[in-house]
Amino acid sequence: MAEQETATKTEEAPAEETTDPNLIGTLQDGTKLKQRIPRQRACNESGKNNNICRGHLKRWYEYGDDVRARADGGEVYRCERCQTLYLPSDQEVARTGTLSY
């Protein structure tokens, strides 16, 4: 009877799958594409045991045509730990560029 009770408990508890609202998609090589939050400087990708990566986001220039089409000419950032790509935010103006006088 104890075996039957544990079997019903495991069936009742569905596996919760949390979806990231900033996740845009995944490239063919498995790299995740996410939308950057305004003024975001650290990676918020959850890894094993629901720990956050917290890697520093660095400006990245060596992306392919598939990322270039999605970025629309904006700044692309990449996490230094997990290599997740962050596309520019719609709510934020690019902070780098040539100074105009």
C-alpha positions as CSV (number, residue, x, y, z in Angstrom):
1,M,0.0,0.0,0.0
2,A,2.9,2.4,0.7
3,E,4.2,1.8,-2.8
4,Q,0.9,2.7,-4.3
5,E,0.7,6.0,-2.2
6,T,4.2,7.1,-3.4
7,A,3.3,6.2,-7.0
8,T,0.3,8.5,-6.9
9,K,2.3,11.3,-5.2
10,T,4.8,11.3,-8.0
11,E,2.1,11.3,-10.6
12,E,0.3,14.2,-9.0
13,A,3.3,16.5,-8.9
14,P,3.9,17.7,-12.5
15,A,7.4,18.9,-13.4
16,E,7.3,22.7,-13.4
17,E,8.9,24.2,-16.4
18,T,9.7,27.9,-16.1
19,T,9.9,29.8,-19.3
20,D,12.1,32.9,-19.6
21,P,10.1,35.8,-21.0
22,N,13.3,37.3,-22.5
23,L,14.2,34.1,-24.4
24,I,13.9,34.7,-28.1
25,G,15.2,31.4,-29.4
26,T,18.1,29.0,-29.8
27,L,20.6,28.9,-32.7
28,Q,21.4,25.6,-34.5
29,D,24.6,25.2,-32.4
30,G,22.6,25.4,-29.2
31,T,23.4,29.0,-28.2
32,K,20.5,30.8,-26.6
33,L,19.3,34.2,-27.8
34,K,17.8,36.5,-25.3
35,Q,16.4,40.0,-25.2
36,R,18.5,42.3,-23.0
37,I,16.8,44.1,-20.2
38,P,17.6,47.9,-20.2
39,R,20.9,48.6,-18.4
40,Q,21.5,44.9,-17.9
41,R,25.2,44.1,-17.2
42,A,25.2,40.5,-15.9
43,C,23.7,37.3,-17.3
44,N,20.4,36.1,-15.8
45,E,20.4,32.6,-17.4
46,S,19.4,29.9,-14.9
47,G,21.6,26.8,-15.0
48,K,21.8,23.7,-13.0
49,N,20.0,23.6,-9.6
50,N,18.3,27.0,-10.6
51,N,21.5,28.9,-10.0
52,I,21.9,32.1,-12.0
53,C,25.0,32.4,-14.2
54,R,25.8,36.0,-13.3
55,G,28.6,36.2,-16.0
56,H,29.6,39.6,-17.2
57,L,28.1,40.7,-20.6
58,K,30.7,41.7,-23.1
59,R,30.2,43.4,-26.4
60,W,30.5,40.7,-29.1
61,Y,31.4,41.4,-32.8
62,E,31.9,37.9,-34.2
63,Y,28.3,36.8,-34.8
64,G,26.9,35.2,-37.9
65,D,24.3,36.2,-40.4
66,D,21.4,34.6,-38.5
67,V,22.2,36.8,-35.4
68,R,22.8,39.9,-37.6
69,A,19.4,39.5,-39.1
70,R,17.7,39.4,-35.7
71,A,19.8,42.2,-34.1
72,D,18.9,44.8,-36.8
73,G,22.3,46.4,-36.6
74,G,22.3,46.9,-32.8
75,E,24.8,45.9,-30.2
76,V,25.1,42.2,-29.4
77,Y,26.4,41.1,-26.1
78,R,27.6,37.7,-25.0
79,C,28.0,36.2,-21.5
80,E,31.6,35.4,-20.7
81,R,30.6,32.2,-18.8
82,C,27.7,30.5,-20.6
83,Q,28.0,32.2,-24.0
84,T,24.4,33.2,-24.2
85,L,23.8,36.0,-26.7
86,Y,21.8,39.1,-25.8
87,L,20.2,41.1,-28.5
88,P,19.6,44.9,-28.0
89,S,16.6,46.1,-26.0
90,D,13.9,48.0,-27.7
91,Q,13.6,50.3,-24.7
92,E,17.2,51.4,-24.6
93,V,19.3,53.6,-27.0
94,A,22.7,52.2,-27.9
95,R,25.3,53.6,-25.5
96,T,28.3,53.2,-27.8
97,G,29.1,54.7,-31.1
98,T,31.0,57.6,-32.7
99,L,30.8,60.9,-31.0
100,S,29.4,63.6,-33.1
101,Y,30.3,67.3,-32.5
